Amino acid sequence: MESQEQTPSWSFVGREEDLAAFERILSEPHSRGVVISGPAGVGKSALAQECLARAIRRGLRGAQASASAVASTVPLGAIAHLIPAGIDLTDPVKGFAAVARRLSGPEGDRRWVVLIDDLHLLDAASAVLLRQLMDAGILQLIGTIRTGETVSEAARALTHGTAVHRLDLAEINQQEVEAVLESALNGRVGQRTVHSLFSASGGNLLFLKELVRGALSANTLICDGEVWELTGTHLPSSPRLHELISRRLESASSAGRSVLELLALCGTLSPAELENTASLESLIELDKAGFVETVMNGQRTGIALAHPLYGEILRGNIPHLRARSLLLAQAGRVEGFGARRRDDALHIATWRLSATGTADSKLLLQAAALARHAHDYQRVIALLNAIPENNHTISSLLLQGEAWLELGAASHAERFLIRAESKAATESEKLAVTLARTMNSFWVKAQLEEALQINDMAARTSITSPAGRRALEINKGVMRTFAGSPAIGLDLLGSLESNVSQAIDVNAWLMGALMKTMALSFTGNTKQAISWGKHVYAEHVRVNERALVTPPGDQLNALTAAYTEAGQFGAARQTGNRACSQLISARAPLPQVCSEFNMGRLEWLAGHPATARKWYAESASLARIHHHTSLLRLLLSGLAASSSLVGDMRAAQTALAELQSYPVLSPYHGQERLGEAWHHVARGELEQARTVLTEAAQSARSAENYASESLLLTDVARLGDAASVVARLTELAQASDSALASARATFAHALATDDTQALLTAADELDHLGADLLAAEAAAAAAAAWMREGDPRHTAAATNRSTALASRCEGARTPLLSGVGETAHLTTREREVALLASKGTSSKGIASSLHVSVRTVDNHLQRVYAKLGVTTRKELVYFL
């Protein structure tokens, strides 16, 4: 990490426009310099250093100095080392003229550029001399000024006028933070980790560096070989960062310090809540100094610390007894106001617990319920652990079990849920425990049969009311759909109420409605799925105050899947990004795993394997961290497939080896074998790949998962056996309203008939949908067909079309694309033999793989050699 910090990409991501502006300023004949201003830590000095280096590379002579409070008491103290030796400065007029002559050189053509850090501290004599040199055209200035600092009259005069330009730096945004991190860490960084580091640093480069250094030292920022992720909930700071922020906070007044400490302990507070701690003047002073900021929450105005790291440093420095006093006083004030706001119970319980280690059990339970709604599961557990053992109720045990299952700790969850079950007296309590236990078995342990048994046992023994049995039926439909049997799931969910207001149980309806969206899209009803998904998301937002099981962003996951199956890739990408953003903010790990998987699958279908790999890797990393195994086999299959498509065989093999340890549980039935199939393809083993895909497609068909079957059969067609699958793909397209299913059938039919015009039509359809790789393959197949017909003009046109489409596909190489150009006139079988031979497979091995004789293989190879003009297998690598 130390060496990585020195790379320009760490400091200058997001500063490209500023550097370009400096280059323009330097070239202007009347320019006299540039002043770089901004808050502490945004990279002013680093940017100034880079500007100086660029000026020197353009032929200017460079020098630098740092102004300081000490040097400012001595005339010319900051720049004394820059003044040529032997000049008498007792007469300033003559002395300054002599400095100008010596610096400009005998020919008067030696221009200088001088960097002055902390320009606002420059003494008057230095400022006057520098200004004269600037006005004489001898010197260009680069200066830095910290925002909020008092600038002396001398420094103001030095930077006055239009000839001295200004660059105002601000903190970098989240996208720029991601680019900085990926450059510094030399690898991909997960979206959740980017969000956490951006939120903690506020986009301040200095803070960001120190947070990364602290996390690396604590081993809480780790890479699994694919992506960097934070593993803990706490971001450790480095000693340097602690020192920097502590020094800054020391400048606050005594009254201001009290306000800062209270905000650090209690979070955002209203001005009225701060009245007993500080005057309005103190708050204004803190705001002016950049210590606090005003925030709006609906109609309420709050005061918060201006930077999240201020709170961490302040809390670490507050003595225990003082912290206890501040927390209890604040809790008393809120209780005195009547604790009328929805989250007051959570705040009071948290403050009292932090102050004394205990609180009223009912208050703790109420606070835990609020924390559960906010998806703050660690706080739920902390609050409930403070309840004395004898005071636990079914509600507290159920809440604790749900919190543990959301954190992926199945055994902890089951222990609390079994205790809750023993206390359940009413049917509603028994139902709540049953639903939580099935969630734990299905979503965390990935044990479908176990979850169904728990569900069915409750239906036979303890749940007798129509409403209760309906809730169990919905629960069963949810599990069946997510396990890859959407037709069965749709039968169970089909009679779901139209609106949540009609439902007996809000949370059961929301989960059932989410899975109904998915079931509709998987069975080919994509238009209905999209319409229903939009409606459900709006309903979820409307009742979110009562929603516990999942946040509204999870409904966007289902809608993303529906758009994808419909072939509306643009809408899917936009919706998927919204889902990711919302779910990161909501701190909902399992839905976030699903959202990142959806994005990976979308990019895979679009033919962007490098981007798909990034999403799959992030999703898999997050699933491991939170112990959510239900999707890991599918995620690792996607990772293996996308890695294979870009030629990273080691990554593909690693993913394939790991996925064997996870259960087969997938909403995309059969697609958990895509990685295996495309690994075969990358090794030139097309027949083995087709066998895997055919078996997977048959499995998807038996589960009536038509979306998966369509994708898998299309891959069989792409790999040389379109004739065997075209009829079924046509049936699937006719039974679906999906434009993607229709385009796949068109593509397969064109491949099977070797129809050039039909192949170009398929390329146009697929291009329109955004399926770039399939479109490129269709055009490549058309080029190969025209080459076989001896039509060079159409061959060239189709080849150009394929090449243009393939340029969007991030280096993907497939058998059909290998037919572009020199190899276009090979038959499918010749290309298959050539691919295997180029991998070093012997004739006997190829014969065994393709179930033909060695003589047949050798004959194919001789024809390949003749067509390509090569004589050895080694030369095949050049073409393939």
Solvent accessible surface area in square Angstrom, and as a share of the most:
residue,aa,sasa,rsa
1,M,59,0.26
2,E,114,0.51
3,S,87,0.56
4,Q,49,0.22
5,E,22,0.10
6,Q,143,0.64
7,T,55,0.32
8,P,88,0.56
9,S,41,0.27
10,W,0,0.00
11,S,17,0.11
12,F,27,0.11
13,V,23,0.13
14,G,22,0.21
15,R,14,0.05
16,E,104,0.47
17,E,147,0.66
18,D,27,0.14
19,L,7,0.03
20,A,43,0.34
21,A,16,0.12
22,F,4,0.02
23,E,47,0.21
24,R,148,0.54
25,I,15,0.08
26,L,9,0.05
27,S,67,0.43
28,E,71,0.32
29,P,113,0.71
30,H,144,0.64
31,S,3,0.02
32,R,48,0.17
33,G,3,0.03
34,V,1,0.00
35,V,2,0.01
36,I,0,0.00
37,S,4,0.02
38,G,2,0.02
39,P,45,0.28
40,A,36,0.28
41,G,16,0.15
42,V,0,0.00
43,G,21,0.20
44,K,19,0.08
45,S,52,0.33
46,A,34,0.26
47,L,1,0.01
48,A,0,0.00
49,Q,78,0.35
50,E,32,0.14
51,C,0,0.00
52,L,11,0.05
53,A,35,0.28
54,R,62,0.23
55,A,0,0.00
56,I,81,0.41
57,R,162,0.59
58,R,114,0.42
59,G,66,0.64
60,L,22,0.11
61,R,100,0.36
62,G,30,0.29
63,A,17,0.13
64,Q,76,0.34
65,A,7,0.06
66,S,77,0.49
67,A,4,0.03
68,S,41,0.27
69,A,67,0.52
70,V,124,0.71
71,A,22,0.17
72,S,44,0.29
73,T,109,0.63
74,V,85,0.49
75,P,101,0.64
76,L,22,0.11
77,G,28,0.27
78,A,9,0.07
79,I,3,0.02
80,A,59,0.46
81,H,124,0.55
82,L,39,0.19
83,I,30,0.15
84,P,26,0.16
85,A,88,0.68
86,G,85,0.82
87,I,28,0.14
88,D,99,0.51
89,L,50,0.25
90,T,120,0.70
91,D,58,0.30
92,P,74,0.47
93,V,121,0.69
94,K,147,0.62
95,G,1,0.01
96,F,20,0.08
97,A,45,0.35
98,A,20,0.15
99,V,1,0.01
100,A,22,0.17
101,R,156,0.57
102,R,126,0.46
103,L,20,0.10
104,S,17,0.11
105,G,13,0.12
106,P,126,0.79
107,E,139,0.62
108,G,51,0.49
109,D,101,0.52
110,R,96,0.35
111,R,96,0.35
112,W,36,0.13
113,V,0,0.00
114,V,5,0.03
115,L,3,0.01
116,I,0,0.00
117,D,29,0.15
118,D,47,0.24
119,L,0,0.00
120,H,13,0.06
121,L,61,0.30
122,L,4,0.02
123,D,9,0.05
124,A,61,0.47
125,A,30,0.23
126,S,0,0.00
127,A,3,0.02
128,V,73,0.42
129,L,2,0.01
130,L,3,0.02
131,R,51,0.19
132,Q,89,0.39
133,L,6,0.03
134,M,0,0.00
135,D,80,0.42
136,A,65,0.50
137,G,27,0.26
138,I,21,0.11
139,L,5,0.02
140,Q,5,0.02
141,L,1,0.00
142,I,0,0.00
143,G,0,0.00
144,T,1,0.01
145,I,10,0.05
146,R,100,0.37
147,T,84,0.49
148,G,78,0.75
149,E,73,0.33
150,T,121,0.71
151,V,30,0.17
152,S,44,0.28
153,E,130,0.58
154,A,20,0.15
155,A,0,0.00
156,R,122,0.45
157,A,61,0.47
158,L,1,0.00
159,T,29,0.17
160,H,137,0.61
161,G,38,0.36
162,T,134,0.78
163,A,30,0.23
164,V,14,0.08
165,H,53,0.24
166,R,140,0.51
167,L,17,0.09
168,D,100,0.52
169,L,10,0.05
170,A,61,0.47
171,E,71,0.32
172,I,4,0.02
173,N,78,0.40
174,Q,59,0.26
175,Q,143,0.63
176,E,44,0.20
177,V,0,0.00
178,E,35,0.15
179,A,44,0.34
180,V,0,0.00
181,L,0,0.00
182,E,46,0.20
183,S,40,0.26
184,A,0,0.00
185,L,4,0.02
186,N,123,0.63
187,G,28,0.27
188,R,62,0.22
189,V,0,0.00
190,G,0,0.00
191,Q,34,0.15
192,R,40,0.15
193,T,0,0.00
194,V,1,0.00
195,H,54,0.24
196,S,35,0.22
197,L,0,0.00
198,F,55,0.23
199,S,53,0.34
200,A,14,0.11
201,S,0,0.00
202,G,29,0.28
203,G,0,0.00
204,N,5,0.03
205,L,4,0.02
206,L,38,0.19
207,F,20,0.08
208,L,0,0.00
209,K,39,0.17
210,E,0,0.00
211,L,0,0.00
212,V,0,0.00
213,R,59,0.22
214,G,6,0.06
215,A,0,0.00
216,L,46,0.23
217,S,93,0.60
218,A,50,0.39
219,N,108,0.56
220,T,31,0.18
221,L,3,0.02
222,I,70,0.35
223,C,56,0.34
224,D,66,0.34
225,G,67,0.64
226,E,25,0.11
227,V,1,0.01
228,W,45,0.16
229,E,4,0.02
230,L,7,0.03
231,T,51,0.29
232,G,33,0.32
233,T,123,0.71
234,H,114,0.51
235,L,26,0.13
236,P,27,0.17
237,S,30,0.19
238,S,5,0.03
239,P,118,0.74
240,R,121,0.44
241,L,0,0.00
242,H,71,0.32
243,E,98,0.44
244,L,44,0.22
245,I,2,0.01
246,S,20,0.13
247,R,134,0.49
248,R,89,0.32
249,L,1,0.01
250,E,127,0.57
251,S,85,0.55
252,A,18,0.14
253,S,71,0.46
254,S,98,0.63
255,A,47,0.36
256,G,1,0.01
257,R,63,0.23
258,S,27,0.18
259,V,0,0.00
260,L,0,0.00
261,E,15,0.07
262,L,0,0.00
263,L,4,0.02
264,A,5,0.04
265,L,36,0.18
266,C,12,0.07
267,G,36,0.35
268,T,71,0.41
269,L,5,0.03
270,S,24,0.16
271,P,55,0.35
272,A,55,0.43
273,E,6,0.03
274,L,0,0.00
275,E,124,0.56
276,N,121,0.62
277,T,34,0.20
278,A,11,0.09
279,S,57,0.36
280,L,123,0.61
281,E,121,0.54
282,S,20,0.13
283,L,18,0.09
284,I,101,0.51
285,E,105,0.47
286,L,6,0.03
287,D,74,0.38
288,K,166,0.70
289,A,42,0.32
290,G,32,0.30
291,F,5,0.02
292,V,5,0.03
293,E,76,0.34
294,T,82,0.48
295,V,48,0.27
296,M,123,0.55
297,N,99,0.51
298,G,64,0.62
299,Q,178,0.79
300,R,105,0.38
301,T,57,0.33
302,G,6,0.06
303,I,17,0.09
304,A,16,0.12
305,L,28,0.14
306,A,36,0.28
307,H,21,0.09
308,P,74,0.46
309,L,6,0.03
310,Y,14,0.05
311,G,3,0.02
312,E,42,0.19
313,I,2,0.01
314,L,0,0.00
315,R,119,0.43
316,G,64,0.61
317,N,70,0.36
318,I,15,0.08
319,P,85,0.53
320,H,123,0.55
321,L,139,0.69
322,R,92,0.34
323,A,15,0.12
324,R,96,0.35
325,S,69,0.45
326,L,23,0.12
327,L,8,0.04
328,L,44,0.22
329,A,46,0.36
330,Q,0,0.00
331,A,0,0.00
332,G,34,0.33
333,R,49,0.18
334,V,3,0.02
335,E,73,0.33
336,G,67,0.64
337,F,95,0.40
338,G,47,0.45
339,A,39,0.31
340,R,196,0.72
341,R,78,0.28
342,R,128,0.47
343,D,45,0.23
344,D,4,0.02
345,A,10,0.08
346,L,18,0.09
347,H,56,0.25
348,I,5,0.03
349,A,0,0.00
350,T,33,0.19
351,W,11,0.04
352,R,64,0.24
353,L,34,0.17
354,S,71,0.46
355,A,5,0.04
356,T,59,0.34
357,G,53,0.51
358,T,74,0.43
359,A,17,0.13
360,D,88,0.46
361,S,25,0.16
362,K,167,0.71
363,L,33,0.16
364,L,0,0.00
365,L,43,0.22
366,Q,102,0.45
367,A,0,0.00
368,A,0,0.00
369,A,44,0.34
370,L,24,0.12
371,A,0,0.00
372,R,7,0.03
373,H,26,0.12
374,A,47,0.36
375,H,17,0.08
376,D,26,0.13
377,Y,9,0.04
378,Q,95,0.42
379,R,84,0.31
380,V,0,0.00
381,I,11,0.06
382,A,54,0.42
383,L,2,0.01
384,L,0,0.00
385,N,97,0.50
386,A,25,0.19
387,I,9,0.04
388,P,71,0.45
389,E,111,0.50
390,N,150,0.77
391,N,71,0.37
392,H,20,0.09
393,T,62,0.36
394,I,22,0.11
395,S,55,0.35
396,S,1,0.01
397,L,0,0.00
398,L,26,0.13
399,L,18,0.09
400,Q,2,0.01
401,G,0,0.00
402,E,31,0.14
403,A,0,0.00
404,W,55,0.19
405,L,4,0.02
406,E,15,0.07
407,L,28,0.14
408,G,6,0.06
409,A,25,0.19
410,A,21,0.16
411,S,82,0.53
412,H,68,0.30
413,A,0,0.00
414,E,40,0.18
415,R,128,0.47
416,F,25,0.11
417,L,0,0.00
418,I,77,0.39
419,R,80,0.29
420,A,0,0.00
421,E,73,0.33
422,S,94,0.60
423,K,100,0.43
424,A,15,0.12
425,A,79,0.61
426,T,71,0.41
427,E,53,0.24
428,S,78,0.51
429,E,50,0.22
430,K,70,0.30
431,L,23,0.11
432,A,34,0.27
433,V,0,0.00
434,T,8,0.05
435,L,35,0.17
436,A,2,0.02
437,R,42,0.15
438,T,1,0.00
439,M,36,0.16
440,N,0,0.00
441,S,1,0.01
442,F,0,0.00
443,W,16,0.06
444,V,6,0.04
445,K,71,0.30
446,A,6,0.05
447,Q,85,0.38
448,L,33,0.17
449,E,107,0.48
450,E,62,0.28
451,A,0,0.00
452,L,8,0.04
453,Q,120,0.53
454,I,25,0.13
455,N,3,0.01
456,D,46,0.24
457,M,101,0.45
458,A,7,0.05
459,A,23,0.18
460,R,160,0.58
461,T,88,0.51
462,S,36,0.23
463,I,0,0.00
464,T,93,0.54
465,S,38,0.25
466,P,117,0.73
467,A,35,0.27
468,G,3,0.03
469,R,106,0.39
470,R,48,0.17
471,A,6,0.05
472,L,4,0.02
473,E,70,0.31
474,I,10,0.05
475,N,18,0.09
476,K,55,0.23
477,G,0,0.00
478,V,4,0.02
479,M,2,0.01
480,R,61,0.22
481,T,0,0.00
482,F,6,0.03
483,A,12,0.10
484,G,0,0.00
485,S,17,0.11
486,P,0,0.00
487,A,20,0.15
488,I,79,0.40
489,G,0,0.00
490,L,36,0.18
491,D,121,0.63
492,L,33,0.16
493,L,0,0.00
494,G,43,0.41
495,S,85,0.55
496,L,12,0.06
497,E,49,0.22
498,S,66,0.43
499,N,48,0.25
500,V,2,0.01
501,S,81,0.52
502,Q,106,0.47
503,A,19,0.14
504,I,138,0.70
505,D,54,0.28
506,V,19,0.11
507,N,37,0.19
508,A,14,0.11
509,W,1,0.00
510,L,0,0.00
511,M,30,0.13
512,G,0,0.00
513,A,0,0.00
514,L,6,0.03
515,M,4,0.02
516,K,21,0.09
517,T,1,0.00
518,M,18,0.08
519,A,0,0.00
520,L,6,0.03
521,S,1,0.01
522,F,0,0.00
523,T,22,0.13
524,G,9,0.09
525,N,54,0.28
526,T,1,0.01
527,K,143,0.60
528,Q,99,0.44
529,A,0,0.00
530,I,17,0.08
531,S,72,0.46
532,W,34,0.12
533,G,1,0.01
534,K,108,0.46
535,H,64,0.28
536,V,0,0.00
537,Y,39,0.15
538,A,60,0.46
539,E,16,0.07
540,H,0,0.00
541,V,79,0.45
542,R,140,0.51
543,V,8,0.05
544,N,49,0.25
545,E,109,0.49
546,R,141,0.52
547,A,4,0.03
548,L,65,0.32
549,V,25,0.14
550,T,4,0.03
551,P,7,0.04
552,P,19,0.12
553,G,1,0.01
554,D,11,0.06
555,Q,2,0.01
556,L,0,0.00
557,N,7,0.04
558,A,1,0.01
559,L,9,0.04
560,T,1,0.00
561,A,3,0.02
562,A,0,0.00
563,Y,21,0.08
564,T,3,0.02
565,E,7,0.03
566,A,6,0.05
567,G,3,0.03
568,Q,84,0.37
569,F,3,0.01
570,G,51,0.50
571,A,33,0.26
572,A,0,0.00
573,R,73,0.27
574,Q,129,0.57
575,T,10,0.06
576,G,1,0.01
577,N,71,0.37
578,R,110,0.40
579,A,0,0.00
580,C,7,0.04
581,S,68,0.44
582,Q,61,0.27
583,L,0,0.00
584,I,15,0.08
585,S,73,0.47
586,A,23,0.18
587,R,132,0.48
588,A,3,0.02
589,P,11,0.07
590,L,22,0.11
591,P,15,0.09
592,Q,4,0.02
593,V,1,0.00
594,C,19,0.12
595,S,1,0.00
596,E,2,0.01
597,F,8,0.03
598,N,14,0.07
599,M,3,0.01
600,G,0,0.00
601,R,8,0.03
602,L,0,0.00
603,E,8,0.03
604,W,20,0.07
605,L,18,0.09
606,A,0,0.00
607,G,1,0.01
608,H,31,0.14
609,P,1,0.00
610,A,45,0.35
611,T,42,0.24
612,A,0,0.00
613,R,33,0.12
614,K,37,0.16
615,W,26,0.09
616,Y,9,0.03
617,A,1,0.01
618,E,0,0.00
619,S,0,0.00
620,A,1,0.00
621,S,6,0.04
622,L,1,0.01
623,A,0,0.00
624,R,69,0.25
625,I,43,0.22
626,H,33,0.15
627,H,111,0.49
628,H,3,0.01
629,T,37,0.21
630,S,1,0.01
631,L,2,0.01
632,L,2,0.01
633,R,41,0.15
634,L,7,0.03
635,L,0,0.00
636,L,0,0.00
637,S,0,0.00
638,G,7,0.07
639,L,7,0.03
640,A,0,0.00
641,A,1,0.00
642,S,0,0.00
643,S,0,0.00
644,S,6,0.04
645,L,8,0.04
646,V,52,0.30
647,G,53,0.51
648,D,48,0.25
649,M,52,0.23
650,R,198,0.72
651,A,16,0.12
652,A,0,0.00
653,Q,91,0.40
654,T,85,0.49
655,A,3,0.02
656,L,27,0.13
657,A,72,0.56
658,E,48,0.22
659,L,7,0.04
660,Q,119,0.53
661,S,89,0.57
662,Y,40,0.15
663,P,44,0.27
664,V,93,0.54
665,L,10,0.05
666,S,4,0.03
667,P,3,0.02
668,Y,3,0.01
669,H,49,0.22
670,G,0,0.00
671,Q,7,0.03
672,E,22,0.10
673,R,67,0.25
674,L,11,0.05
675,G,0,0.00
676,E,58,0.26
677,A,0,0.00
678,W,2,0.01
679,H,15,0.07
680,H,38,0.17
681,V,12,0.07
682,A,21,0.16
683,R,105,0.38
684,G,0,0.00
685,E,28,0.12
686,L,5,0.02
687,E,34,0.15
688,Q,57,0.25
689,A,0,0.00
690,R,31,0.11
691,T,69,0.40
692,V,10,0.05
693,L,1,0.00
694,T,50,0.29
695,E,79,0.36
696,A,1,0.01
697,A,4,0.03
698,Q,114,0.51
699,S,42,0.27
700,A,0,0.00
701,R,122,0.44
702,S,93,0.60
703,A,14,0.11
704,E,72,0.32
705,N,1,0.00
706,Y,64,0.24
707,A,10,0.08
708,S,0,0.00
709,E,3,0.01
710,S,4,0.02
711,L,5,0.03
712,L,0,0.00
713,L,14,0.07
714,T,3,0.02
715,D,4,0.02
716,V,2,0.01
717,A,3,0.02
718,R,17,0.06
719,L,3,0.02
720,G,38,0.37
721,D,51,0.27
722,A,7,0.05
723,A,77,0.60
724,S,76,0.49
725,V,9,0.05
726,V,24,0.14
727,A,69,0.54
728,R,44,0.16
729,L,2,0.01
730,T,49,0.29
731,E,88,0.39
732,L,9,0.04
733,A,16,0.13
734,Q,143,0.64
735,A,79,0.61
736,S,26,0.17
737,D,59,0.31
738,S,8,0.05
739,A,51,0.40
740,L,2,0.01
741,A,11,0.08
742,S,52,0.33
743,A,1,0.01
744,R,8,0.03
745,A,10,0.08
746,T,39,0.23
747,F,0,0.00
748,A,1,0.00
749,H,96,0.43
750,A,0,0.00
751,L,33,0.16
752,A,40,0.31
753,T,72,0.42
754,D,65,0.33
755,D,62,0.32
756,T,16,0.09
757,Q,113,0.50
758,A,25,0.19
759,L,1,0.00
760,L,44,0.22
761,T,68,0.39
762,A,0,0.00
763,A,0,0.00
764,D,79,0.41
765,E,63,0.28
766,L,0,0.00
767,D,34,0.18
768,H,161,0.72
769,L,24,0.12
770,G,23,0.22
771,A,0,0.00
772,D,10,0.05
773,L,6,0.03
774,L,15,0.08
775,A,0,0.00
776,A,0,0.00
777,E,1,0.01
778,A,0,0.00
779,A,0,0.00
780,A,0,0.00
781,A,9,0.07
782,A,0,0.00
783,A,0,0.00
784,A,5,0.04
785,A,1,0.01
786,W,18,0.06
787,M,60,0.27
788,R,102,0.37
789,E,117,0.52
790,G,58,0.56
791,D,40,0.21
792,P,105,0.66
793,R,176,0.64
794,H,55,0.24
795,T,12,0.07
796,A,53,0.41
797,A,62,0.48
798,A,3,0.02
799,T,25,0.14
800,N,103,0.53
801,R,74,0.27
802,S,0,0.00
803,T,78,0.45
804,A,59,0.46
805,L,1,0.00
806,A,26,0.20
807,S,91,0.58
808,R,110,0.40
809,C,1,0.00
810,E,69,0.31
811,G,57,0.55
812,A,6,0.04
813,R,144,0.53
814,T,6,0.03
815,P,11,0.07
816,L,23,0.11
817,L,3,0.01
818,S,10,0.06
819,G,1,0.01
820,V,36,0.20
821,G,27,0.26
822,E,103,0.46
823,T,2,0.01
824,A,0,0.00
825,H,46,0.21
826,L,0,0.00
827,T,55,0.32
828,T,65,0.38
829,R,80,0.29
830,E,6,0.03
831,R,15,0.06
832,E,3,0.01
833,V,0,0.00
834,A,0,0.00
835,L,20,0.10
836,L,3,0.01
837,A,1,0.01
838,S,21,0.13
839,K,112,0.47
840,G,64,0.62
841,T,41,0.24
842,S,64,0.41
843,S,17,0.11
844,K,156,0.66
845,G,27,0.26
846,I,0,0.00
847,A,7,0.05
848,S,79,0.51
849,S,18,0.12
850,L,5,0.02
851,H,147,0.65
852,V,49,0.28
853,S,60,0.39
854,V,64,0.37
855,R,192,0.70
856,T,48,0.28
857,V,0,0.00
858,D,58,0.30
859,N,71,0.36
860,H,26,0.12
861,L,6,0.03
862,Q,113,0.50
863,R,108,0.39
864,V,0,0.00
865,Y,28,0.11
866,A,84,0.65
867,K,76,0.32
868,L,17,0.08
869,G,66,0.64
870,V,9,0.05
871,T,107,0.62
872,T,66,0.38
873,R,71,0.26
874,K,172,0.73
875,E,71,0.32
876,L,0,0.00
877,V,88,0.50
878,Y,179,0.68
879,F,49,0.20
880,L,51,0.26
